[in-house]
Structure formats: C-alpha cells, structure tokens
Amino acid sequence: MKQFMLVSLSLLAVMFGCSSSDDGTTEDDNLLGGEAAIDDGDANAVAAISYSGWKPEVTTTWQWQLLGDVNIEYDVAVYDIDLFDVPQTTIDQLHTVGRKVMCYFSGGSFEEWRDDAGDFPKVVLGKGLDGWEGERWLDIRSASVRQIMATRLDLAVSRQCDGVEPDNMDGYTNDSGFDMTGAHQLAYNRWLANAAHERGLFVALKNDVDQVRELEPYFDLQVNEQCHEFNECDLLAPFIDAGKPVFNAEYRRSYVDNPSDLCNQADAEQIRVLVLPLDLDDAFRITCD
C-alpha cells in the first residue's frame, strides 16, 4: 500500500508540475497538508479561450436578486440569480420572456449550507469571511477546489444558465489563512473563466479590482459592489473600453434617499448601477437606467 501511495504522489507531481522530495511527497502536498495543489507556473502563460456565445454589451440592463422568490417582472436583459436555490421553473420563465440568466455561486469561499459542502476537503477551508457566518475562504491552489467548481459549472449548464457569476474571486487580498499570492489568484480566475467558456457560458469577474487589466480579456463583464462608495470605478474602465459592461450595486443609505448625483456619475462612466438592499432580496430597487 505504501508503494502504491508513493507512485500516486509521483503521478500527481507529473500532472500538476509539483516538485517532489526524497520521501515521495511534493512541495505543494506539504503546503496543503496532503491535498494536491495546482502549480500554474507563469500566470500569464494561460491564453483566453475563444468564446462565441451571447455576450452582454456596455448598455445591457440587469437585475440582481439572491434571496427570496425571484421577481421576474423587471424589463431587463440579464437576471443574476442563485445557482442552487432558484427553482428551475423560474429560470424557464425568465427565458420565456427573453431574459438571459446569470447564475451566482461562490468561486472563492466555502458556504456550509450548500448542497456540495461535504465535497470540500477540510484542508482547503480557511478563515471565516468577516461578517458572513458559515462562510470560509478556500485555498484556490487546490486541485479539489477546481474540480468542485468545474462540477458547479456543469450544474449551471444542466440548469440552462446562460452565464455565471463566481463570487469572492479576490481571496489573496484578504486574511484567508493561506499564503496565496496575486499570481495564484490570476491563475485561478483565468482557469475558471476559461472553464466557463468551454461550456458555452458567459462569465463575470466579481470585484478583484486590482487585477482588472490582466483579467479583462478572459471575462465578458464585471460585477462590482460599491465602486462608487469606495471610489474605485475608474479601475474598471478596461471593461468599458473593451465594450463590456460593468454591473455595479450600491448599498449606501444616502444613495437610496437621493440617487441623482450617483446616477449622473454612473451615466458619465457608462456603468450600470443599481441601488439595492444588502441582502439582495428585492426589498427595493433603484435604477439609474
């Protein structure tokens, strides 16, 4: 049995480009406590996969609701809804009235309430996300994490989603519990975008504003939160310049009471802004369209 395990580890080293030590373990196995890691090498070496499916434009309208029964009455082009929780009948109804469906899931964090939560090895679960109970950062260097995300993309295809919005794609900038770098994040985000395109899905980059220029060629749009509140909207210009939309949600109470200045700025920047409740439950919706 020990001999078989050593051979298996050697095969993993060949498959994932990991260096091995004299005892048969790889450097990345030691790093992840036995969980195989992906060694992407130069993050710039992975080319964007060509995608010929439907793509949103700078002027494309949208609605974002992740909690509660989805209100399908908004006259918008794209609905951003939860991959797991929304009934198939809702997706079918949205398609019937001509809407594109973008399905949300977390690409960078573990959520203990998801149907596939038991598939994650404990070693890939990091520190909790501040303010989000039951949610923990993932070690995106893990081969297992990529396999689970690939399965989620397959689920999106089977549920007839038109595109996907993987969330929490900036773990390297947070206190995740893992020694992840910007290069690790670039490699993972590019992999996930390519995997979505391989399946005929358009894909949104969620936040990760510091790597927008490097990632824009791989993604079809940007979904952002609070770029106006945090004065980060200028960092998203590469998407607009490439003819791709920026969907931005704002939550500040002052925007609810008086959205005119926000909307004037968003109009000048060509950003598609919604003022929404933080729970994204359709309690209210203010649009600058």
N, C-alpha and C positions, 0 to 999 in steps of 0.2 A: 504493500500500500504506500509506504514512504517513497519507494522508487517511482511509482506512478505519479505521486504528487509533485516530485521534482521535475518529471518530464512535463507535466501540465504547466508548471510555473515557467519552464523554459519556453513552451509554446506561447504563453501569454507575452513573454518578453519579445518574441519574434513578431507576434501580431501587433503589439502596441508600441514597439520601439523602446521598451524599457531595458535598462542595463541590469545585468544580473551579477550577484556576488558569488563567492566560492561556495556558500551554503545553499545555493539554488534559489534564494529569494531575490526579488528585484528591488531596486531602489524605491520604486513607487509602491510596491507591496508594503515595504516597511513604513512608508509615509502614511499609507491609508489603513494600516493595521490588517493587511491581508486582502483588502479589496483592490482588484486590478484597476490601474489608472490608465488614462489615455495620455500618451506623450505626443503632442501635436507638433513639436519642434517649432519651426518658424511659423507664427500665426498668420503671416502674410502669404504663406505658400498655398493655401486652400482657395481655389478660384470659386467665384459665384456661379452656381448652376443656372443655366438659362431657364427662364420661366415664361411661357406664352399664354397663360391663363388670364382671367379677368383681373384688372388692376384698378385701384381707385385713383382718382385724379385730385389735384390740389383743391378743387372746388367741391369734392364729394361730401355729402352731408351724412351725419351719423347720429346714433343713439347708443347709450351705454347703460345697461341695467344688469346687475349681477344677483340681486336678491328679489324675492317675491315673484308673483305671477307677472310675466313679461307683458307690458303694454305694447301691443303691436300696432297701435293706431297712428304712430308718428309717420309723417310723409318724408322719410329719409332714405338714402341709398343703402346704408350699411347699419346693421344692428350688431353690437358687441355684447354677447351673452355667454353665460357659463357653459362650458363643455359638458360637465357632468350632470348638472341639476335641472336643466331646461328640458321639458318633455319633447319628444320627437314631434308631436303634433304642433308645437309652437314653431319649430324650425320649418316644418312643412307649410304652415300658414304664412310665415314670412316669405317663403319662396313663392307661394301662390300669388301674393300681392306685389311681387317683383323686387323684394329686398334681398340683398346679399347678407349672409350670416357669417360673422367672425366669432369664433369660439374661444373663450378665455380659459386658460389654465395657468398654473404657476410653473414656470420653467426652471426657477432657481430656488424654490423653497418646498419643504415638506409640509403638508397640511394633514393633520391627524384624522380629519373627518372624511377624507376622500376614499372612494371605493378601492383604490390601489395602494392605500397607505401601507399595507402589510408587505408590499413588494420591495420596499426600500430597506437595504441592509442598515443596521444600526450605525455602522462605522461612517456612513455618509451623512448622518444627521448632525448638524452643528448647533450653534447657539440660537436661541429664540429671536424672532423678529420683534423689535421693540414696538409694543402696542398691539400686537396681533397674537392673541392667546392660541396655543395649539399649533403654531407655525414655526418652523425652524429652517435655517439656511441649509442648503445642500452643498456637498462637495462636488462641484461640477466637473472635476477632473476624473470622476469615477465612470468606468465603463457601464456599471449597473444603472447609474443615473441616465446615461444616454439611452440605454435600452428601454427604460421605463418611459422616457419622453418620446421615443420612437413609437412605442405602443399607444401613447396618448394621441400622437398624430394619426395613427391608423384608426383610432376611435373617432377622431374628427372626420376622417374620410367616410367611415361607415355611417356616421350620423348626418352626412351630407352637408357639413360645414363648407363654406366657400373659402374661408381663411382662418387663421389662428392668431391669437394674441397671447404669447407666452409672457408671463409677468415675472418680476424680480430678476431681471437679467443684468443686475449690477452688483452681485454679491461681493465682488472683490473690493468695492468701496465701503463695505460695511464690516462690522465686527462679527464675522461669520463663525469664528472658531477654527478656520482653516487658513493656511498660508497661500491664499490664491492671489495671483497677480493679474495685471491688466492683460498680459498675453494669454493667460488661461481663459479669461472672460472673452476676449476676441475670438479665440479658437472655438469655444463652446457656442457662442452666439452665431458664428458663421456656420458651424455644423448644423445647428437647429434650423436656421433659415434655409440652408440647402436641403435638409431632410424634408421640410415642409414643401418646398418647390418640387422636389422629386415626386411628391404625392399629389401634385396639382393644386396645392393650397397657396393662396397669397398669405403673407406673413408680416406682422407688425413688430417693429422694435419698440419695446417698452422701456422708456426712460434711458438709462445709460448715456446721459448727455455728453460725457467726456470722451466717448468713443464714436460719436455720430459720424464723423468724416470717414473713419475706417469701415464702418458697418453699413452706411447708406447703400452701397452698391448691392448688398445682399438682401435688403428688406424693401418692401413695397410701400410702407408708410411708417410713421412714427405715432405711437400712442403715448401721450405725456400727461403727467399730473402736475399742475401748479407752476408751469414755466413762467407765467406772468407774475404770480406771487413771489417767486424766487428770482425773478429777473434772469431767466435762463433761455428765453425764447430765441435769442439770437444764435444760440448754439445749434438750433435745429434747422437753420437756414439751408444746409446742404440738401435736405429732403425737398424743400420748396424749390430750390434751384434745379433739382433733378426732375421736377414735375410730379413729385409725390406729396401726398397730403400729410399735414401734421394735425392729428386729433388731440386736443388738449382739454382736460377737465379741471375746473377751478372750484374750490370749496369755501373760500373766504366769505364770511357773512356780509362784508361791505359790498361784494360783487352781487350778492342776492338783492340787497337793498337798492343799489344803484349801479347797474352794469354798463352804463353808457360809455364811460371812459375805457373800460376794459374792451368793449366791443369795437370802439374806434381804433384802439391799438391793434387788436386782433385782425381787423379788416385791413389795416395797412401792412401787416405782416403776412397776410393770406393764411392765417391759422384758423382752423375750425374749432371754435371754443364752445363748450357747454359749461354752464354753472349748475352743479349737481350736489345732492346730499352726499356726504362722505360714505354712507352705507350703500350708495348706488342702488337704491330701492325704488326709484321713480316717485319719491315723495313730492318732488318738484323738479322742474326742468326749465332753465332759461337758456335760450339760444341766441347767438349773435347773427344767425342767418338772415 
